[in-house]
Amino acid sequence: MAILASRTSRPVRWRRNLRAACFWLALALGTSAVAKELAGPLFYLLAIPPFALAIREAVRALGARSSGIVAERVTDKLSAALGPEYVVLTEYPPRDGGAVVPIIVVGPSGISAIEPLGEDAKYGCYNDGWHRVDPQGLHHLADSPSRRAREDATRVRTDISGGGHIRTKVDAYVLIERGIGDDCASSTVPVVCGVEALADRLRSRAPRSEASARHVQAVADALTRPLAVAS
């Protein structure tokens, strides 16, 4: 069964943040120049807000680039492990305009939203409360990977439903790519260690009755193509 195996273009989310940082930095420098030439020293205070925004966007760009690299790496490994029957999308932008979904897998066994953790570390959790086990002790994660995965699955399902696939289910997974899962049994979504283990789990699921190359292609199209607008 041969279907579309190509992916979306490489992630560029960090570039948007970088462009925003450059814009705010230019505005801050321009404001400072005007204050120097035409106004008094107090007008330098006007350069503080855009300078602060430039720093914020630069930090976001670094974070987005780091998470994008992990998503790219996992996507490459998953695509190779799953084969041409599956479509793997990287950094999918949901139509609600919120944060991107790192990885979506569309295949004969269904649709899955994947939240990858790329650090070589030991992770543990209790329900949606996650921590990393460091030599110095437990480091609690401010943002819960299982909650993100669950919410992303809901957002992806909404987009697929908007494309006409109302009854399609989207599963959520947390993937610990390189590290170890320590007592993650209580997680609100399945936690899998290793890309190969995740690929095996996805392949081992019983194919649904509607699973076909045409169906997988249709679901992938519902995510990657704009919705038709009635005129």
C-alpha positions as CSV (number, residue, x, y, z in Angstrom):
1,M,0.0,0.0,0.0
2,A,1.8,3.1,-1.2
3,I,0.6,6.6,-0.2
4,L,1.9,10.1,0.2
5,A,5.2,9.8,2.2
6,S,6.3,13.4,1.9
7,R,6.2,15.8,4.9
8,T,5.6,19.5,5.3
9,S,8.5,21.9,4.9
10,R,11.1,22.2,7.6
11,P,10.1,24.0,10.7
12,V,10.5,27.8,10.5
13,R,8.7,28.8,13.7
14,W,11.9,30.1,15.3
15,R,12.5,32.4,12.3
16,R,9.2,34.3,13.0
17,N,10.3,34.9,16.5
18,L,13.8,36.0,15.3
19,R,12.2,38.5,12.8
20,A,10.1,39.9,15.6
21,A,13.1,40.2,17.8
22,C,14.9,42.1,15.1
23,F,11.9,44.4,14.5
24,W,11.7,45.4,18.2
25,L,15.4,45.8,18.5
26,A,15.4,48.1,15.5
27,L,12.6,50.1,17.0
28,A,14.4,50.4,20.3
29,L,17.6,51.6,18.6
30,G,15.6,54.0,16.4
31,T,13.9,55.4,19.5
32,S,17.2,55.9,21.2
33,A,18.6,57.7,18.2
34,V,15.7,60.1,18.1
35,A,15.9,60.7,21.8
36,K,19.6,61.5,21.5
37,E,19.2,63.9,18.6
38,L,15.8,65.6,19.2
39,A,14.7,65.0,22.8
40,G,16.0,64.9,26.3
41,P,17.5,62.0,28.3
42,L,14.0,61.0,29.7
43,F,12.9,60.0,26.2
44,Y,15.4,57.1,26.4
45,L,12.8,55.5,28.6
46,L,10.7,55.0,25.6
47,A,13.2,52.5,24.2
48,I,12.8,50.2,27.2
49,P,9.6,48.5,26.2
50,P,10.7,47.6,22.6
51,F,14.1,46.4,23.9
52,A,12.3,44.2,26.5
53,L,10.1,42.8,23.7
54,A,13.2,42.1,21.6
55,I,14.8,40.1,24.4
56,R,11.5,38.1,24.9
57,E,11.3,37.2,21.2
58,A,14.9,36.3,21.1
59,V,14.5,33.9,24.0
60,R,11.4,32.4,22.3
61,A,13.4,32.0,19.0
62,L,16.0,30.0,20.9
63,G,13.4,27.8,22.5
64,A,11.5,27.3,19.3
65,R,14.7,26.3,17.4
66,S,15.6,23.8,20.1
67,S,12.2,22.1,20.1
68,G,12.1,22.3,16.3
69,I,15.3,20.4,16.1
70,V,13.9,17.6,18.4
71,A,10.7,17.4,16.3
72,E,12.7,17.2,13.1
73,R,15.0,14.4,14.5
74,V,12.1,12.4,15.8
75,T,10.1,12.8,12.6
76,D,13.1,11.5,10.5
77,K,13.4,8.5,12.8
78,L,9.7,7.8,12.9
79,S,9.3,8.1,9.1
80,A,12.1,5.6,8.5
81,A,10.7,3.2,11.2
82,L,7.1,3.3,10.1
83,G,7.5,3.2,6.3
84,P,5.5,4.7,3.4
85,E,2.1,3.7,4.8
86,Y,2.4,6.5,7.4
87,V,2.5,10.3,7.0
88,V,4.5,12.1,9.7
89,L,3.9,15.9,10.0
90,T,6.4,18.2,11.8
91,E,5.3,21.2,13.8
92,Y,1.7,21.3,12.6
93,P,0.1,24.7,13.1
94,P,-3.5,24.2,14.3
95,R,-6.2,26.4,12.8
96,D,-6.9,28.0,16.3
97,G,-3.7,30.0,15.9
98,G,-2.2,28.6,19.1
99,A,1.1,26.8,19.6
100,V,2.2,24.2,17.0
101,V,1.8,20.5,17.6
102,P,5.3,19.0,17.4
103,I,4.5,15.8,15.6
104,I,1.4,14.2,14.1
105,V,1.4,10.6,12.7
106,V,-1.3,9.6,10.2
107,G,-1.5,6.0,9.3
108,P,-3.5,2.7,9.0
109,S,-3.7,2.4,12.8
110,G,-5.1,5.9,13.3
111,I,-3.9,9.5,14.0
112,S,-1.6,10.3,16.9
113,A,-0.3,13.6,18.4
114,I,3.2,13.1,19.8
115,E,4.9,15.3,22.4
116,P,8.6,14.5,22.4
117,L,11.1,15.0,25.2
118,G,14.5,15.1,23.7
119,E,16.9,15.4,26.7
120,D,18.9,12.5,27.8
121,A,17.4,12.5,31.3
122,K,15.3,10.5,33.7
123,Y,11.6,11.6,33.8
124,G,8.9,10.8,36.2
125,C,5.3,12.0,36.7
126,Y,2.1,11.7,38.8
127,N,-0.9,12.3,36.5
128,D,-0.1,15.6,34.8
129,G,2.6,16.6,37.2
130,W,6.1,15.9,35.6
131,H,9.6,16.1,37.0
132,R,13.1,15.4,35.8
133,V,15.4,13.5,38.1
134,D,18.7,15.3,38.4
135,P,21.7,14.5,40.6
136,Q,20.8,17.5,42.8
137,G,17.2,16.2,43.2
138,L,13.9,16.5,41.4
139,H,13.3,19.4,39.0
140,H,9.6,19.9,38.4
141,L,8.6,20.8,34.8
142,A,6.6,24.0,34.6
143,D,4.7,22.8,31.5
144,S,3.2,19.3,31.6
145,P,4.1,17.1,28.5
146,S,1.1,14.9,29.0
147,R,-1.3,17.8,29.3
148,R,0.2,19.3,26.1
149,A,-0.2,16.1,24.3
150,R,-3.8,15.6,25.3
151,E,-4.7,19.2,24.4
152,D,-2.9,18.9,21.1
153,A,-4.8,15.8,20.2
154,T,-8.1,17.6,20.9
155,R,-7.0,20.5,18.7
156,V,-5.9,18.2,15.8
157,R,-9.2,16.3,16.1
158,T,-11.1,19.6,15.7
159,D,-9.2,20.4,12.5
160,I,-9.8,17.0,11.1
161,S,-13.5,17.2,11.9
162,G,-13.6,20.6,10.1
163,G,-12.3,18.7,7.1
164,G,-15.2,16.3,7.1
165,H,-13.8,13.5,9.3
166,I,-16.1,14.0,12.2
167,R,-15.8,10.6,13.9
168,T,-12.0,10.3,13.6
169,K,-10.2,9.8,16.9
170,V,-6.8,11.3,17.7
171,D,-4.6,9.6,20.3
172,A,-2.0,11.3,22.4
173,Y,1.5,10.1,23.4
174,V,4.5,11.4,25.3
175,L,7.7,10.2,23.7
176,I,10.9,10.1,25.8
177,E,13.3,10.0,22.9
178,R,16.7,9.5,24.6
179,G,16.0,9.4,28.3
180,I,14.3,7.1,30.7
181,G,10.8,7.0,32.1
182,D,10.8,6.5,35.9
183,D,7.3,5.6,37.3
184,C,5.2,7.2,34.6
185,A,2.4,4.6,34.9
186,S,0.0,7.3,36.3
187,S,0.4,9.6,33.3
188,T,-2.9,10.7,31.7
189,V,-1.6,9.7,28.3
190,P,0.7,6.8,27.3
191,V,4.4,7.4,27.8
192,V,6.8,5.5,25.4
193,C,10.6,5.5,25.7
194,G,12.4,5.4,22.3
195,V,11.4,6.1,18.8
196,E,11.5,2.4,17.8
197,A,9.3,1.4,20.7
198,L,6.8,4.1,19.6
199,A,6.9,2.9,16.0
200,D,6.3,-0.7,17.2
201,R,3.3,0.4,19.3
202,L,1.7,2.3,16.5
203,R,2.2,-0.5,14.0
204,S,0.9,-3.1,16.4
205,R,-2.4,-1.5,16.9
206,A,-5.2,-3.2,15.0
207,P,-6.0,-1.4,11.8
208,R,-9.4,0.2,11.7
209,S,-12.0,-0.9,9.2
210,E,-11.8,2.3,7.2
211,A,-7.9,2.2,7.1
212,S,-6.8,2.5,3.5
213,A,-4.3,4.5,1.5
214,R,-7.1,6.7,0.3
215,H,-8.4,7.3,3.8
216,V,-5.0,8.1,5.2
217,Q,-4.4,10.5,2.3
218,A,-7.7,12.2,2.9
219,V,-7.0,12.7,6.6
220,A,-3.5,14.1,5.8
221,D,-5.1,16.4,3.3
222,A,-7.6,17.6,5.8
223,L,-4.7,18.8,8.0
224,T,-2.4,20.2,5.4
225,R,-4.8,21.9,3.0
226,P,-6.8,25.0,3.7
227,L,-10.5,24.5,4.4
228,A,-12.8,25.3,1.5
229,V,-14.9,28.5,1.9
230,A,-18.4,28.5,0.5
231,S,-19.2,31.5,-1.7
